Amino acid sequence: MSDQQSAAELIAALKSEAGMSNREIGAALGRDPSLVSQVARGKKPGTNLAGPLAELYRTGTVTHTPPRRRTKSGAPAMVRGAKGQPGHAPSETDARYRDMPKRGTFKPEQTHYLRNGGRVYETHFPKSERAKGRTQGWKRVHRQLKSAARRTYGAKTRPPMRVTFDITYANGRQMRVGERGGYDVQAVTRAVSEHGGDFETWVKSQAGQRYATLDTSENAVTGVQMVVMPWQKRAEQGR
């Protein structure tokens, strides 16, 4: 792809090659999916999105958010509020992601979008079991799992997906769930449902099956990396 692609062309490439949706592209850019849709349909030029979109296409992630539109006075332009809410001036991010979360909060996952339609999600949790951010973090991981289990995005059908998890505990110990090619992502979704829809409870059950010496009541999970990849037959994997 040439260096002079428009924002609309880059969005089209991300959809066709990485299987990304407007919602995923918007989340990567820190923008509303409706804006992505308008740019894709040529309703808006999206000139300020072109740089981050090109980075997303090349690397699978965005390290700098698009610059905000400015008024003549130099202040960030108003953006539309959520449904039923008035418009507001967005917070100034200086076109960079914040590195450190506040104490007791979880760090939203860093997502890498792969050309084959795969995804790598990373989420970091506070160490305290009583921190509210832990519940928010687990819910977010569960939402990402359910999103990965979807077989269709609009009119596009996705291939069967496999998933592996690398779990990091507060004592530094790590556990991989889904060795030897990963688990069927829809089977994992069903298994989580059988644990009351509680993703953390399912992870603890997996730890109990693998390590008799790992006490999950004493060692909190501090990080989850979830890798989702299209399933390939063994013959294809060996090519």
SVG drawing of the C-alpha trace seen along z (x, -y; Angstrom):
<svg xmlns="http://www.w3.org/2000/svg" viewBox="-32 -33 40 65">
<polyline fill="none" stroke="black" stroke-width="0.4" points="0.0,0.0 1.3,-3.5 2.1,-6.2 -0.6,-8.5 -3.7,-6.5 -6.7,-8.4 -8.4,-7.7 -11.3,-6.0 -9.0,-3.8 -7.1,-2.8 -10.4,-2.0 -11.4,0.2 -8.0,2.0 -8.3,2.6 -11.8,4.1 -10.9,6.3 -7.4,7.5 -7.7,7.5 -11.5,8.1 -11.9,5.0 -15.3,3.4 -16.1,-0.3 -16.3,0.2 -12.8,1.8 -11.3,-0.9 -13.0,-3.6 -11.7,-2.0 -8.2,-1.9 -8.3,-5.6 -10.2,-6.7 -13.0,-8.0 -16.7,-7.2 -17.6,-4.4 -20.1,-6.7 -17.2,-8.9 -15.3,-6.0 -18.5,-5.1 -18.9,-8.6 -15.3,-8.7 -15.6,-5.3 -18.7,-6.4 -17.0,-9.7 -19.2,-11.9 -16.2,-13.3 -12.6,-13.5 -11.0,-12.2 -7.7,-13.9 -6.6,-14.0 -7.2,-10.2 -5.0,-9.2 -1.7,-9.1 -3.0,-6.9 -4.9,-4.7 -1.7,-4.2 0.1,-3.2 -2.8,-0.8 -2.5,0.7 1.3,1.1 1.7,2.2 -1.7,3.5 -1.9,0.8 -2.0,-3.0 0.5,-4.7 -0.7,-8.2 -4.3,-9.3 -5.5,-11.5 -5.2,-15.3 -8.5,-16.9 -10.1,-19.5 -9.6,-23.0 -11.6,-26.2 -10.2,-29.5 -9.1,-30.3 -7.1,-27.0 -9.4,-25.2 -10.6,-21.6 -13.8,-21.7 -17.0,-20.4 -17.9,-16.8 -21.3,-15.1 -22.3,-13.6 -23.8,-10.2 -27.4,-9.7 -29.5,-12.1 -26.4,-14.0 -25.3,-17.5 -22.1,-18.0 -18.9,-18.7 -15.3,-19.7 -13.1,-16.6 -10.2,-16.3 -6.8,-17.2 -4.7,-14.1 -1.8,-15.8 -2.2,-13.1 -0.7,-10.4 -2.1,-7.6 -1.6,-7.9 1.0,-5.4 -0.1,-4.8 -3.6,-4.2 -4.7,-5.7 -4.2,-3.6 -6.9,-0.9 -7.9,-1.0 -7.3,1.4 -5.3,0.4 -7.5,0.8 -6.1,3.5 -3.6,2.7 -5.0,4.3 -3.0,5.5 -5.0,6.2 -3.4,8.8 -3.7,9.1 -5.1,12.6 -8.0,11.4 -6.4,12.4 -6.3,10.2 -3.9,9.8 -5.6,8.2 -3.6,7.1 -5.2,6.0 -3.4,5.2 -5.2,5.2 -4.6,3.6 -3.1,6.0 -5.7,5.4 -8.6,7.9 -10.9,5.2 -10.1,2.6 -13.1,1.7 -10.9,1.8 -10.5,5.6 -14.2,6.1 -14.2,3.7 -11.1,5.3 -12.6,8.8 -15.8,7.6 -13.8,6.0 -11.8,9.2 -15.1,11.1 -16.5,8.7 -13.5,9.1 -13.9,12.9 -17.5,12.7 -16.6,10.3 -14.0,12.8 -16.6,15.6 -18.8,13.8 -18.8,15.6 -20.1,12.6 -19.3,8.9 -21.9,7.3 -22.0,9.4 -18.6,10.9 -18.2,14.4 -15.2,15.1 -13.3,18.5 -13.4,20.5 -11.2,18.9 -8.8,20.4 -7.8,18.6 -4.9,18.8 -4.5,16.9 -1.3,15.9 -2.2,15.2 0.2,13.3 -0.1,13.4 1.0,10.9 3.9,13.2 5.2,13.2 4.1,16.6 2.6,17.1 0.2,19.7 -0.8,20.4 -4.3,21.6 -4.9,23.2 -1.6,24.9 -1.2,26.9 -3.0,24.6 -5.5,23.0 -9.1,23.6 -12.1,23.1 -13.2,19.6 -16.9,20.5 -16.3,23.4 -14.5,21.1 -17.4,18.7 -19.8,21.6 -17.5,22.7 -17.4,19.2 -21.3,19.2 -21.2,22.5 -19.3,20.6 -22.0,18.1 -20.6,15.8 -17.7,15.0 -14.5,15.0 -12.3,14.7 -13.9,17.8 -13.3,19.8 -9.6,18.8 -9.2,19.8 -10.8,23.2 -8.2,23.6 -5.4,22.8 -6.7,25.4 -6.6,28.1 -3.0,27.3 -1.1,26.2 -1.7,27.7 0.8,25.3 -0.8,22.1 -3.2,20.7 -5.4,18.3 -7.0,17.0 -3.6,15.6 -2.2,14.6 -4.3,12.1 -4.2,12.0 -2.4,8.8 -2.4,9.3 -4.1,11.2 -3.0,11.5 -5.6,13.0 -4.5,14.1 -7.2,15.0 -6.2,16.5 -8.0,18.2 -8.0,22.0 -5.8,23.9 -5.6,27.6 -2.4,29.3 -1.4,29.8 -1.8,26.0 0.2,25.1 3.1,27.2 3.4,25.5"/>
</svg>
